[in-house]
Amino acid sequence: MSLANILEPLQRPLLTVLDTPVSWTEVLGFGSGALCVWLVARQHVANWPIGIANNLFFVLLFAQAGLYADAGLQIVFITLAAYGWWTWTHGGGPGSDDLPVRRTTRTEWTWLIAAGVVGTLALTLLLDRVTDSTVPFWDALTTALSLAATYGQCRKLVESWWLWIAADVVYVPLYAYKELYLTSLLYVGFMTLCVLGLRGWSRDLAGSRRPVAEATA
């Protein structure tokens, strides 16, 4: 039995949204993605294995839709998920297994912005010249934003939520344009969860600083 035969049932329509068939792949991606972001907002380490499953579903979905950068991005996400899983459980330093929430340093911002600009330009040119993508710039931009946000999530940088919100603002109309209506709706939900995650991580950051301020008072 070939891989295509194994994956074929996932590509079958499960329901119809706005006269557009929605596959099992998109439904499973919707569910696993929503659960993953909810777990991230709660700083639960289970978000990483759930996120890996979500990435696998989206590889299939985005490749079918011609969003090649987003499909390839999922492979990178799986690698980053393994890294994030390790840092969340071992990155707290001596005497601590928990990685604390912190702010992004100026040096990290410099590298993230530089990598984002270069990555967006390079991917745009690649997608425009090598693939049949109809949205090379937007596909590249969301890829760069998502990678930066995922790195921040791995390191528990509170500003990573702002990067995710910026990416989601582009993702929602992009997926609707590609007739991935359920996925577009999912990213509307992602934005809501990102706001909640930002508030939660900001509270944790403020709480971790309060004892230090009191101790030095």
C-alpha positions as protocol buffer text, in pm:
chain_id: "A"
residue {
  index: 1
  type: MET
  ca { x: 0 y: 0 z: 0 }
}
residue {
  index: 2
  type: SER
  ca { x: 140 y: 338 z: -102 }
}
residue {
  index: 3
  type: LEU
  ca { x: 156 y: 652 z: 112 }
}
residue {
  index: 4
  type: ALA
  ca { x: -101 y: 814 z: -118 }
}
residue {
  index: 5
  type: ASN
  ca { x: -348 y: 535 z: -45 }
}
residue {
  index: 6
  type: ILE
  ca { x: -293 y: 571 z: 330 }
}
residue {
  index: 7
  type: LEU
  ca { x: -348 y: 948 z: 320 }
}
residue {
  index: 8
  type: GLU
  ca { x: -641 y: 943 z: 77 }
}
residue {
  index: 9
  type: PRO
  ca { x: -912 y: 901 z: 346 }
}
residue {
  index: 10
  type: LEU
  ca { x: -788 y: 1217 z: 520 }
}
residue {
  index: 11
  type: GLN
  ca { x: -840 y: 1412 z: 198 }
}
residue {
  index: 12
  type: ARG
  ca { x: -1204 y: 1312 z: 159 }
}
residue {
  index: 13
  type: PRO
  ca { x: -1470 y: 1579 z: 226 }
}
residue {
  index: 14
  type: LEU
  ca { x: -1627 y: 1559 z: 571 }
}
residue {
  index: 15
  type: LEU
  ca { x: -1862 y: 1857 z: 549 }
}
residue {
  index: 16
  type: THR
  ca { x: -1934 y: 2166 z: 339 }
}
residue {
  index: 17
  type: VAL
  ca { x: -1877 y: 2527 z: 445 }
}
residue {
  index: 18
  type: LEU
  ca { x: -2000 y: 2808 z: 216 }
}
residue {
  index: 19
  type: ASP
  ca { x: -2047 y: 2555 z: -66 }
}
residue {
  index: 20
  type: THR
  ca { x: -1684 y: 2444 z: -29 }
}
residue {
  index: 21
  type: PRO
  ca { x: -1598 y: 2086 z: 80 }
}
residue {
  index: 22
  type: VAL
  ca { x: -1395 y: 2061 z: 400 }
}
residue {
  index: 23
  type: SER
  ca { x: -1165 y: 1758 z: 433 }
}
residue {
  index: 24
  type: TRP
  ca { x: -1083 y: 1544 z: 734 }
}
residue {
  index: 25
  type: THR
  ca { x: -735 y: 1696 z: 719 }
}
residue {
  index: 26
  type: GLU
  ca { x: -867 y: 2048 z: 767 }
}
residue {
  index: 27
  type: VAL
  ca { x: -1105 y: 1943 z: 1047 }
}
residue {
  index: 28
  type: LEU
  ca { x: -830 y: 1756 z: 1234 }
}
residue {
  index: 29
  type: GLY
  ca { x: -595 y: 2050 z: 1180 }
}
residue {
  index: 30
  type: PHE
  ca { x: -863 y: 2281 z: 1319 }
}
residue {
  index: 31
  type: GLY
  ca { x: -910 y: 2075 z: 1635 }
}
residue {
  index: 32
  type: SER
  ca { x: -546 y: 2003 z: 1709 }
}
residue {
  index: 33
  type: GLY
  ca { x: -445 y: 2363 z: 1635 }
}
residue {
  index: 34
  type: ALA
  ca { x: -704 y: 2512 z: 1871 }
}
residue {
  index: 35
  type: LEU
  ca { x: -603 y: 2269 z: 2147 }
}
residue {
  index: 36
  type: CYS
  ca { x: -234 y: 2345 z: 2095 }
}
residue {
  index: 37
  type: VAL
  ca { x: -272 y: 2724 z: 2127 }
}
residue {
  index: 38
  type: TRP
  ca { x: -493 y: 2683 z: 2436 }
}
residue {
  index: 39
  type: LEU
  ca { x: -225 y: 2467 z: 2597 }
}
residue {
  index: 40
  type: VAL
  ca { x: 48 y: 2718 z: 2508 }
}
residue {
  index: 41
  type: ALA
  ca { x: -152 y: 2998 z: 2670 }
}
residue {
  index: 42
  type: ARG
  ca { x: -169 y: 2785 z: 2986 }
}
residue {
  index: 43
  type: GLN
  ca { x: 205 y: 2706 z: 2959 }
}
residue {
  index: 44
  type: HIS
  ca { x: 128 y: 2334 z: 2947 }
}
residue {
  index: 45
  type: VAL
  ca { x: 410 y: 2124 z: 2800 }
}
residue {
  index: 46
  type: ALA
  ca { x: 159 y: 1898 z: 2621 }
}
residue {
  index: 47
  type: ASN
  ca { x: 122 y: 2173 z: 2361 }
}
residue {
  index: 48
  type: TRP
  ca { x: 438 y: 2044 z: 2190 }
}
residue {
  index: 49
  type: PRO
  ca { x: 324 y: 1689 z: 2096 }
}
residue {
  index: 50
  type: ILE
  ca { x: -21 y: 1820 z: 2006 }
}
residue {
  index: 51
  type: GLY
  ca { x: 147 y: 2088 z: 1795 }
}
residue {
  index: 52
  type: ILE
  ca { x: 353 y: 1828 z: 1609 }
}
residue {
  index: 53
  type: ALA
  ca { x: 35 y: 1640 z: 1516 }
}
residue {
  index: 54
  type: ASN
  ca { x: -117 y: 1970 z: 1401 }
}
residue {
  index: 55
  type: ASN
  ca { x: 190 y: 2039 z: 1183 }
}
residue {
  index: 56
  type: LEU
  ca { x: 155 y: 1701 z: 1010 }
}
residue {
  index: 57
  type: PHE
  ca { x: -209 y: 1768 z: 923 }
}
residue {
  index: 58
  type: PHE
  ca { x: -122 y: 2111 z: 788 }
}
residue {
  index: 59
  type: VAL
  ca { x: 160 y: 1978 z: 569 }
}
residue {
  index: 60
  type: LEU
  ca { x: -104 y: 1787 z: 374 }
}
residue {
  index: 61
  type: LEU
  ca { x: -358 y: 2067 z: 376 }
}
residue {
  index: 62
  type: PHE
  ca { x: -129 y: 2348 z: 262 }
}
residue {
  index: 63
  type: ALA
  ca { x: 43 y: 2141 z: -6 }
}
residue {
  index: 64
  type: GLN
  ca { x: -298 y: 2066 z: -156 }
}
residue {
  index: 65
  type: ALA
  ca { x: -388 y: 2437 z: -149 }
}
residue {
  index: 66
  type: GLY
  ca { x: -66 y: 2549 z: -316 }
}
residue {
  index: 67
  type: LEU
  ca { x: 63 y: 2725 z: -3 }
}
residue {
  index: 68
  type: TYR
  ca { x: 406 y: 2569 z: -42 }
}
residue {
  index: 69
  type: ALA
  ca { x: 596 y: 2791 z: 202 }
}
residue {
  index: 70
  type: ASP
  ca { x: 335 y: 2722 z: 469 }
}
residue {
  index: 71
  type: ALA
  ca { x: 360 y: 2347 z: 395 }
}
residue {
  index: 72
  type: GLY
  ca { x: 738 y: 2354 z: 426 }
}
residue {
  index: 73
  type: LEU
  ca { x: 707 y: 2571 z: 734 }
}
residue {
  index: 74
  type: GLN
  ca { x: 534 y: 2286 z: 915 }
}
residue {
  index: 75
  type: ILE
  ca { x: 848 y: 2073 z: 883 }
}
residue {
  index: 76
  type: VAL
  ca { x: 1048 y: 2352 z: 1045 }
}
residue {
  index: 77
  type: PHE
  ca { x: 779 y: 2381 z: 1314 }
}
residue {
  index: 78
  type: ILE
  ca { x: 824 y: 2013 z: 1400 }
}
residue {
  index: 79
  type: THR
  ca { x: 1197 y: 2071 z: 1454 }
}
residue {
  index: 80
  type: LEU
  ca { x: 1128 y: 2381 z: 1663 }
}
residue {
  index: 81
  type: ALA
  ca { x: 865 y: 2188 z: 1861 }
}
residue {
  index: 82
  type: ALA
  ca { x: 1128 y: 1933 z: 1961 }
}
residue {
  index: 83
  type: TYR
  ca { x: 1354 y: 2222 z: 2067 }
}
residue {
  index: 84
  type: GLY
  ca { x: 1072 y: 2397 z: 2252 }
}
residue {
  index: 85
  type: TRP
  ca { x: 971 y: 2076 z: 2427 }
}
residue {
  index: 86
  type: TRP
  ca { x: 1327 y: 2037 z: 2556 }
}
residue {
  index: 87
  type: THR
  ca { x: 1369 y: 2400 z: 2665 }
}
residue {
  index: 88
  type: TRP
  ca { x: 1036 y: 2406 z: 2849 }
}
residue {
  index: 89
  type: THR
  ca { x: 1139 y: 2101 z: 3053 }
}
residue {
  index: 90
  type: HIS
  ca { x: 1514 y: 2159 z: 3086 }
}
residue {
  index: 91
  type: GLY
  ca { x: 1572 y: 2529 z: 3019 }
}
residue {
  index: 92
  type: GLY
  ca { x: 1512 y: 2675 z: 3360 }
}
residue {
  index: 93
  type: GLY
  ca { x: 1878 y: 2665 z: 3459 }
}
residue {
  index: 94
  type: PRO
  ca { x: 2040 y: 2512 z: 3769 }
}
residue {
  index: 95
  type: GLY
  ca { x: 1792 y: 2414 z: 4038 }
}
residue {
  index: 96
  type: SER
  ca { x: 1486 y: 2464 z: 3816 }
}
residue {
  index: 97
  type: ASP
  ca { x: 1322 y: 2258 z: 3544 }
}
residue {
  index: 98
  type: ASP
  ca { x: 1078 y: 2533 z: 3442 }
}
residue {
  index: 99
  type: LEU
  ca { x: 1165 y: 2794 z: 3183 }
}
residue {
  index: 100
  type: PRO
  ca { x: 1050 y: 3138 z: 3308 }
}
residue {
  index: 101
  type: VAL
  ca { x: 858 y: 3390 z: 3097 }
}
residue {
  index: 102
  type: ARG
  ca { x: 1074 y: 3689 z: 3001 }
}
residue {
  index: 103
  type: ARG
  ca { x: 1093 y: 3982 z: 2762 }
}
residue {
  index: 104
  type: THR
  ca { x: 1278 y: 3979 z: 2431 }
}
residue {
  index: 105
  type: THR
  ca { x: 1619 y: 4140 z: 2452 }
}
residue {
  index: 106
  type: ARG
  ca { x: 1736 y: 4413 z: 2213 }
}
residue {
  index: 107
  type: THR
  ca { x: 1986 y: 4171 z: 2057 }
}
residue {
  index: 108
  type: GLU
  ca { x: 1715 y: 3910 z: 2001 }
}
residue {
  index: 109
  type: TRP
  ca { x: 1490 y: 4172 z: 1836 }
}
residue {
  index: 110
  type: THR
  ca { x: 1774 y: 4273 z: 1604 }
}
residue {
  index: 111
  type: TRP
  ca { x: 1829 y: 3915 z: 1491 }
}
residue {
  index: 112
  type: LEU
  ca { x: 1458 y: 3839 z: 1460 }
}
residue {
  index: 113
  type: ILE
  ca { x: 1386 y: 4149 z: 1250 }
}
residue {
  index: 114
  type: ALA
  ca { x: 1688 y: 4093 z: 1026 }
}
residue {
  index: 115
  type: ALA
  ca { x: 1603 y: 3726 z: 975 }
}
residue {
  index: 116
  type: GLY
  ca { x: 1239 y: 3813 z: 911 }
}
residue {
  index: 117
  type: VAL
  ca { x: 1315 y: 4070 z: 641 }
}
residue {
  index: 118
  type: VAL
  ca { x: 1574 y: 3853 z: 466 }
}
residue {
  index: 119
  type: GLY
  ca { x: 1356 y: 3543 z: 494 }
}
residue {
  index: 120
  type: THR
  ca { x: 1049 y: 3717 z: 355 }
}
residue {
  index: 121
  type: LEU
  ca { x: 1238 y: 3855 z: 53 }
}
residue {
  index: 122
  type: ALA
  ca { x: 1418 y: 3528 z: -21 }
}
residue {
  index: 123
  type: LEU
  ca { x: 1103 y: 3317 z: 9 }
}
residue {
  index: 124
  type: THR
  ca { x: 903 y: 3558 z: -204 }
}
residue {
  index: 125
  type: LEU
  ca { x: 1156 y: 3529 z: -487 }
}
residue {
  index: 126
  type: LEU
  ca { x: 1177 y: 3150 z: -449 }
}
residue {
  index: 127
  type: LEU
  ca { x: 801 y: 3097 z: -450 }
}
residue {
  index: 128
  type: ASP
  ca { x: 752 y: 3336 z: -742 }
}
residue {
  index: 129
  type: ARG
  ca { x: 1014 y: 3173 z: -961 }
}
residue {
  index: 130
  type: VAL
  ca { x: 1000 y: 2805 z: -864 }
}
residue {
  index: 131
  type: THR
  ca { x: 634 y: 2736 z: -776 }
}
residue {
  index: 132
  type: ASP
  ca { x: 289 y: 2818 z: -910 }
}
residue {
  index: 133
  type: SER
  ca { x: 198 y: 3008 z: -592 }
}
residue {
  index: 134
  type: THR
  ca { x: -52 y: 3290 z: -652 }
}
residue {
  index: 135
  type: VAL
  ca { x: 37 y: 3463 z: -324 }
}
residue {
  index: 136
  type: PRO
  ca { x: 418 y: 3442 z: -294 }
}
residue {
  index: 137
  type: PHE
  ca { x: 471 y: 3754 z: -80 }
}
residue {
  index: 138
  type: TRP
  ca { x: 192 y: 3682 z: 167 }
}
residue {
  index: 139
  type: ASP
  ca { x: 292 y: 3317 z: 196 }
}
residue {
  index: 140
  type: ALA
  ca { x: 651 y: 3424 z: 262 }
}
residue {
  index: 141
  type: LEU
  ca { x: 554 y: 3697 z: 510 }
}
residue {
  index: 142
  type: THR
  ca { x: 338 y: 3468 z: 723 }
}
residue {
  index: 143
  type: THR
  ca { x: 614 y: 3207 z: 715 }
}
residue {
  index: 144
  type: ALA
  ca { x: 872 y: 3455 z: 848 }
}
residue {
  index: 145
  type: LEU
  ca { x: 638 y: 3587 z: 1117 }
}
residue {
  index: 146
  type: SER
  ca { x: 541 y: 3236 z: 1227 }
}
residue {
  index: 147
  type: LEU
  ca { x: 902 y: 3123 z: 1257 }
}
residue {
  index: 148
  type: ALA
  ca { x: 992 y: 3428 z: 1466 }
}
residue {
  index: 149
  type: ALA
  ca { x: 685 y: 3373 z: 1686 }
}
residue {
  index: 150
  type: THR
  ca { x: 762 y: 3005 z: 1732 }
}
residue {
  index: 151
  type: TYR
  ca { x: 1120 y: 3079 z: 1835 }
}
residue {
  index: 152
  type: GLY
  ca { x: 985 y: 3326 z: 2091 }
}
residue {
  index: 153
  type: GLN
  ca { x: 736 y: 3066 z: 2212 }
}
residue {
  index: 154
  type: CYS
  ca { x: 1020 y: 2814 z: 2256 }
}
residue {
  index: 155
  type: ARG
  ca { x: 1206 y: 3062 z: 2474 }
}
residue {
  index: 156
  type: LYS
  ca { x: 888 y: 3187 z: 2650 }
}
residue {
  index: 157
  type: LEU
  ca { x: 933 y: 3543 z: 2523 }
}
residue {
  index: 158
  type: VAL
  ca { x: 617 y: 3735 z: 2604 }
}
residue {
  index: 159
  type: GLU
  ca { x: 635 y: 3937 z: 2279 }
}
residue {
  index: 160
  type: SER
  ca { x: 601 y: 3617 z: 2078 }
}
residue {
  index: 161
  type: TRP
  ca { x: 225 y: 3658 z: 2120 }
}
residue {
  index: 162
  type: TRP
  ca { x: 236 y: 3992 z: 1935 }
}
residue {
  index: 163
  type: LEU
  ca { x: 417 y: 3822 z: 1647 }
}
residue {
  index: 164
  type: TRP
  ca { x: 151 y: 3549 z: 1636 }
}
residue {
  index: 165
  type: ILE
  ca { x: -125 y: 3812 z: 1634 }
}
residue {
  index: 166
  type: ALA
  ca { x: 44 y: 3992 z: 1343 }
}
residue {
  index: 167
  type: ALA
  ca { x: 71 y: 3663 z: 1152 }
}
residue {
  index: 168
  type: ASP
  ca { x: -292 y: 3574 z: 1222 }
}
residue {
  index: 169
  type: VAL
  ca { x: -411 y: 3911 z: 1090 }
}
residue {
  index: 170
  type: VAL
  ca { x: -265 y: 3807 z: 753 }
}
residue {
  index: 171
  type: TYR
  ca { x: -354 y: 3438 z: 776 }
}
residue {
  index: 172
  type: VAL
  ca { x: -729 y: 3493 z: 817 }
}
residue {
  index: 173
  type: PRO
  ca { x: -792 y: 3664 z: 478 }
}
residue {
  index: 174
  type: LEU
  ca { x: -520 y: 3456 z: 308 }
}
residue {
  index: 175
  type: TYR
  ca { x: -686 y: 3125 z: 393 }
}
residue {
  index: 176
  type: ALA
  ca { x: -1029 y: 3261 z: 306 }
}
residue {
  index: 177
  type: TYR
  ca { x: -887 y: 3364 z: -34 }
}
residue {
  index: 178
  type: LYS
  ca { x: -766 y: 3005 z: -78 }
}
residue {
  index: 179
  type: GLU
  ca { x: -1115 y: 2880 z: 19 }
}
residue {
  index: 180
  type: LEU
  ca { x: -983 y: 2720 z: 339 }
}
residue {
  index: 181
  type: TYR
  ca { x: -1274 y: 2865 z: 530 }
}
residue {
  index: 182
  type: LEU
  ca { x: -1254 y: 2640 z: 836 }
}
residue {
  index: 183
  type: THR
  ca { x: -883 y: 2712 z: 871 }
}
residue {
  index: 184
  type: SER
  ca { x: -951 y: 3085 z: 832 }
}
residue {
  index: 185
  type: LEU
  ca { x: -1207 y: 3059 z: 1111 }
}
residue {
  index: 186
  type: LEU
  ca { x: -955 y: 2868 z: 1319 }
}
residue {
  index: 187
  type: TYR
  ca { x: -711 y: 3156 z: 1292 }
}
residue {
  index: 188
  type: VAL
  ca { x: -977 y: 3399 z: 1412 }
}
residue {
  index: 189
  type: GLY
  ca { x: -995 y: 3179 z: 1719 }
}
residue {
  index: 190
  type: PHE
  ca { x: -616 y: 3174 z: 1735 }
}
residue {
  index: 191
  type: MET
  ca { x: -612 y: 3554 z: 1761 }
}
residue {
  index: 192
  type: THR
  ca { x: -848 y: 3538 z: 2058 }
}
residue {
  index: 193
  type: LEU
  ca { x: -633 y: 3274 z: 2226 }
}
residue {
  index: 194
  type: CYS
  ca { x: -322 y: 3480 z: 2151 }
}
residue {
  index: 195
  type: VAL
  ca { x: -471 y: 3778 z: 2334 }
}
residue {
  index: 196
  type: LEU
  ca { x: -548 y: 3553 z: 2631 }
}
residue {
  index: 197
  type: GLY
  ca { x: -200 y: 3404 z: 2615 }
}
residue {
  index: 198
  type: LEU
  ca { x: -43 y: 3750 z: 2604 }
}
residue {
  index: 199
  type: ARG
  ca { x: -238 y: 3856 z: 2912 }
}
residue {
  index: 200
  type: GLY
  ca { x: -152 y: 3537 z: 3100 }
}
residue {
  index: 201
  type: TRP
  ca { x: 220 y: 3546 z: 3021 }
}
residue {
  index: 202
  type: SER
  ca { x: 233 y: 3919 z: 3103 }
}
residue {
  index: 203
  type: ARG
  ca { x: 76 y: 3849 z: 3444 }
}
residue {
  index: 204
  type: ASP
  ca { x: 330 y: 3572 z: 3508 }
}
residue {
  index: 205
  type: LEU
  ca { x: 613 y: 3805 z: 3410 }
}
residue {
  index: 206
  type: ALA
  ca { x: 486 y: 4079 z: 3642 }
}
residue {
  index: 207
  type: GLY
  ca { x: 441 y: 3824 z: 3922 }
}
residue {
  index: 208
  type: SER
  ca { x: 795 y: 3692 z: 3885 }
}
residue {
  index: 209
  type: ARG
  ca { x: 937 y: 4043 z: 3908 }
}
residue {
  index: 210
  type: ARG
  ca { x: 731 y: 4146 z: 4212 }
}
residue {
  index: 211
  type: PRO
  ca { x: 917 y: 3926 z: 4467 }
}
residue {
  index: 212
  type: VAL
  ca { x: 1251 y: 4058 z: 4337 }
}
residue {
  index: 213
  type: ALA
  ca { x: 1135 y: 4418 z: 4373 }
}
residue {
  index: 214
  type: GLU
  ca { x: 1006 y: 4349 z: 4725 }
}
residue {
  index: 215
  type: ALA
  ca { x: 1329 y: 4177 z: 4825 }
}
residue {
  index: 216
  type: THR
  ca { x: 1539 y: 4474 z: 4714 }
}
residue {
  index: 217
  type: ALA
  ca { x: 1306 y: 4736 z: 4867 }
}
